[in-house]
């Protein structure tokens, strides 16, 4: 997994990553998972399908597993959400 190449979506406006936030309950803060895509075109499909009106405000960046680990630590993400199907979407969540 560390040697694999992934694609992430990042805001051009503030540099934040596209994430999925999951509510844990009323007493706990939501946790964030950065969304990652196995292919560049899948990230673009996700943006065009689910955010076509704001897709011009985002860029798709490639990142290695090693760089992804650093991103998770720096931004305090709980883990990654690997997008398996960008159109439905079907996401597999993995905690660190």
N, C-alpha and C positions, 0 to 999 in steps of 0.2 A: 504494500500500500504506500510506503514512503517513496518508492521510486516511480510511481505512477503520476501522470500529468492530469490535473483537474482544471476546471474552468469555474471561475467565480464571477459574480456580478457585483459591480461597485458603482456607487453614485458619483457622477461627475461634480455634483454640487458640493457635497460635504465629505466625500471619501468613505462613507459608511458602506458596509457590505449588505447584500440582500440576505435577510435572515427569516427564519420561522420562529415565532415566539409561542411558547406553550405555557398556558396557565397551569400551575400546580395546585391551586386552590386559593381560597380567600385569604388564608393566613401567610401564604408564601408568595414571594416575588416570582414573576414568570421567568422561564429560562429561555435562552436564545441559542439557536443552532444556525450556523452559517450554511447557506445552500450551496452545494457544489454539483457540478455537472460533468459527466464523463467526456462530453464532446462540446466544442465551441458552438456548433449549430443547434444543439439542444438548449443551451443557455439563451441563444437568440430566439428560438421558438417559444421558450417559456416567456420571455419578455414580450414578444409580439402577441402572444395569446392572452396573457393575463395582465399586461400593462401597456397595451399599444398606445394609449394616450400619453404615457410618460417614458416610453422606451428610449427616446432621444436623450434622456437625462442619465442614462447608465452606459457603462462600458463593460465588456467581457474581458477578463484577464486570465491568463494561464498561470497556474501555480503548481509546484511540486508538492508531494506529501510532506517533505521537510519544511517548506515554507508555510504550508497549511498549519502545521503544528505550531509554528511561531505566531501565526495569525490568531489561532484559538487562544493561546496564552495571553497575547497582547490585548485582545478585545474582550477577554473573559467570557468566551462562548462555552456552553456546556458540551458541545460536540458539533458534528456535521449532519446535515440533512442531504443525503445523496439522492438526487432527483433521478428516478428510474424512468419516468414517463413525463415529459414536460407538458403534454397537452391535457392530461387528466387532472391534476398532476398526481403522481404516485411517488412518495418520498420515503426513503428508509433512513430512520434516525439512528445515529451511533454516538454514544457518549464517550468522552475522553476517559 
